[in-house]
Amino acid sequence: MILKSIFTELRIDWSLRKSILKPYYTALHHIHNKYVMLNWTKQKGNRRTSDRIINVFISMILLMGISSCSESPLSDVEIYNPSSLYVSAHIYQDFDNNKELIIKVNDKNGNYVDLLNGGVSVNGRDCDLKHASFGGLGKTYVYYPNYYVDEFKVEIWYNSHDSYTFYIEAPYFPGFMTNKRMTHVDLRHSGNKFTGQNTYTGTPFHNREIDFNFDIMKEESQMRMK
C-alpha cells in the first residue's frame, strides 16, 4: 500500500496514521483511490494525465509532511499565555525494548514549539528537542527511561520563570510490563501490547488539559502463542 510505505520511510507508526492526518485522512483516501484508477488508465495509454495526477498526489503528501513538522512562530517569544500551547505526553516501548517518553508542545496549527528560555525536564533531567523514534512527525521533547524506572516527574517551563509539573504514574500509567526484548516472531505484533489513554486536567495549557497515552509491551506469559 502506497501510503503505508511512505509512512514507513518517514518512521511514522502506521497505526497512528488517523491521529496524525485526521484533518486530511478522507481526502488522502480519495486521492489514493484516484491514483489506483489512474494507474490503470496509464496502462491504457493516457500517460500524460496519469503522471500529472500522480505528481499532484505525491506533492500533497510531501506538503502535509512539511507543514506538520514545521517550527511554530511561538518559538520566537517567551510564553506568558500558556493556554496557547497544546501539550500531550506519550510513552512507547517497542518489541526490542526501546523506550521513549515524549512531550509534545505544539501551537494551534500542530507546529512544534521550541520553548524560548524554557524547556522540559523529566525526573530532573533536561530533555532534548528532537525527532522521536515513535509518535509521528515534528520535533518533541524526548526522554529515555532508565531500565527500571516507570514513574516520571515532568516539568514544563514555558518561560524563564513559570512552569507546570505533573506526574506520570499509577493509575495513569501501569508501568512497563517487561524489560525483555521480544525475539519470538509470532509475538511481535500490536495485539501483544498494552495501550491506554487518559487526560490530566487543571493544567494551564489549552483546554486546561494534557492528553496522555501509552503503548507498551506485555510480559511473554501474557501473550497469546500463535
C-alpha positions in Angstrom: 0.0 0.0 0.0 1.5 3.3 -1.2 0.6 5.4 1.9 1.9 2.8 4.3 5.3 2.6 2.5 5.6 6.4 2.7 4.8 6.4 6.4 7.3 3.6 6.9 10.1 5.6 5.2 9.2 8.6 7.4 9.4 6.3 10.5 5.7 7.0 11.4 3.8 4.3 13.2 1.1 3.3 10.6 -1.3 2.6 13.5 -1.2 6.3 14.4 -2.0 7.5 10.8 -5.5 8.7 11.6 -4.5 10.8 14.6 -1.6 12.3 12.6 -3.5 13.1 9.5 -7.0 13.4 10.9 -7.9 16.6 9.1 -6.7 15.2 5.8 -7.5 11.5 6.1 -10.6 11.4 4.0 -9.1 13.5 1.2 -6.0 11.2 1.2 -8.1 8.1 0.9 -10.0 9.6 -2.0 -6.7 10.7 -3.8 -5.3 7.2 -3.2 -8.3 5.7 -5.0 -7.8 8.1 -7.8 -4.2 7.1 -8.0 -5.1 3.4 -8.4 -7.7 4.2 -11.0 -5.4 6.5 -13.0 -2.6 3.9 -12.8 -4.9 1.6 -14.7 -5.7 4.4 -17.1 -1.9 4.9 -17.6 -1.6 1.3 -18.8 -4.3 2.1 -21.4 -2.2 4.8 -22.9 -3.2 8.0 -21.1 0.3 8.5 -19.7 0.4 12.3 -19.5 -2.8 12.8 -17.5 -1.9 9.9 -15.2 1.6 11.3 -14.5 0.2 14.7 -13.7 -2.2 13.4 -11.2 0.3 11.1 -9.6 2.7 14.1 -9.2 0.0 16.1 -7.5 -0.7 13.2 -5.2 3.0 12.9 -4.1 3.3 16.7 -3.8 0.3 16.8 -1.4 1.8 14.1 0.8 5.1 16.0 1.0 3.4 19.3 1.7 1.5 17.8 4.6 4.6 16.2 5.9 6.5 19.5 5.8 3.6 21.6 7.3 3.1 19.1 10.1 6.7 19.2 11.3 7.3 23.0 11.0 8.5 25.1 13.8 5.9 27.4 15.3 6.3 31.2 15.4 5.7 30.9 19.2 9.3 29.6 19.4 10.4 33.3 18.9 8.8 34.6 22.1 8.6 33.7 25.7 5.2 32.2 26.5 3.2 34.1 29.1 -0.1 32.8 27.9 0.3 29.0 28.3 -3.2 28.4 27.1 -1.8 28.9 23.6 0.1 25.6 23.9 -1.3 22.2 23.1 0.6 19.7 25.3 0.5 15.9 25.3 2.6 13.1 26.7 3.3 9.7 25.3 5.2 6.6 26.4 6.3 4.0 23.9 8.1 0.6 24.2 8.8 -1.5 21.1 9.5 -5.2 20.9 13.3 -4.6 21.1 12.7 -2.9 24.5 13.5 0.6 23.2 11.6 3.1 25.3 10.7 6.7 24.9 8.7 9.2 26.9 7.9 12.2 24.6 6.3 15.5 25.5 4.7 17.3 22.6 4.4 21.1 22.8 2.5 22.4 19.8 0.6 25.5 18.7 -3.0 25.5 17.4 -1.8 24.5 13.9 0.1 21.5 15.2 3.6 23.0 14.7 6.1 22.3 17.4 7.2 24.9 19.8 10.8 25.3 21.0 10.2 27.0 24.3 12.2 30.1 24.5 14.1 30.4 27.8 12.2 27.3 28.9 12.1 23.6 28.2 11.0 20.2 29.6 12.7 18.1 32.2 11.8 14.6 33.4 13.0 13.3 36.7 15.3 16.2 36.9 16.9 15.6 33.5 16.6 18.2 30.7 15.0 16.7 27.6 16.3 17.4 24.1 14.0 18.8 21.4 14.4 16.3 18.6 12.6 13.9 16.3 11.5 10.9 18.3 11.6 7.4 17.1 7.9 7.0 17.7 4.8 9.2 17.7 4.8 10.9 14.3 6.1 14.0 12.6 7.7 17.1 14.2 10.1 17.6 17.0 9.2 16.7 20.5 10.9 16.8 23.9 12.3 13.3 24.4 13.3 11.3 27.5 14.7 7.8 27.5 13.6 5.9 30.7 16.2 4.1 32.7 15.9 0.3 32.9 13.7 0.0 36.0 12.1 3.5 36.1 8.4 3.7 35.4 7.4 6.8 37.4 8.1 10.2 36.0 8.0 13.8 37.2 7.6 16.1 34.3 8.3 19.8 34.5 7.4 22.1 31.6 9.0 25.5 31.8 7.1 27.7 29.3 9.2 30.8 30.1 12.2 31.6 32.3 10.1 32.0 35.4 6.9 29.9 35.2 6.5 26.1 35.0 3.9 23.4 35.4 4.7 20.0 37.0 2.7 16.7 36.7 3.4 13.1 37.4 3.1 10.1 35.1 2.5 7.1 37.4 -0.3 4.8 38.6 -3.2 4.9 37.9 -2.5 6.9 34.7 0.4 4.6 33.8 0.6 1.0 34.9 4.4 0.8 34.5 6.4 -1.2 31.9 5.1 -4.8 31.8 8.5 -6.2 30.9 12.2 -5.2 30.3 12.9 -8.0 27.9 13.4 -7.9 24.2 10.8 -9.9 22.3 12.5 -12.3 19.9 9.6 -14.7 19.0 8.5 -13.5 15.6 4.9 -14.6 16.1 4.6 -12.4 19.2 5.8 -9.2 17.6 2.5 -7.6 16.8 0.3 -4.8 18.2 -2.1 -7.2 19.8 0.6 -8.1 22.3 0.8 -4.6 23.8 -0.9 -2.7 26.5 -2.4 0.6 25.3 -4.2 3.2 27.3 -5.0 6.9 27.4 -6.1 9.5 30.0 -6.3 13.2 30.4 -4.7 15.5 33.0 -7.0 18.4 33.9 -6.5 21.7 35.7 -3.3 22.5 33.7 -2.5 26.0 32.4 -2.4 24.8 28.8 -5.1 24.7 26.0 -8.4 23.5 27.4 -6.6 23.2 30.7 -5.6 19.7 29.7 -2.7 17.4 28.9 -3.6 14.3 26.9 -1.6 11.2 27.8 -1.3 7.7 26.2 0.9 4.7 26.3 1.8 1.8 24.1 4.0 -0.8 25.9 4.9 -4.5 25.7 3.3 -7.2 27.7 5.1 -10.0 29.5 5.6 -13.0 27.3 3.5 -15.1 29.7 0.6 -12.7 28.9 0.9 -13.0 25.2 -1.1 -15.4 23.1 1.0 -18.0 21.3 0.1 -18.4 17.6 
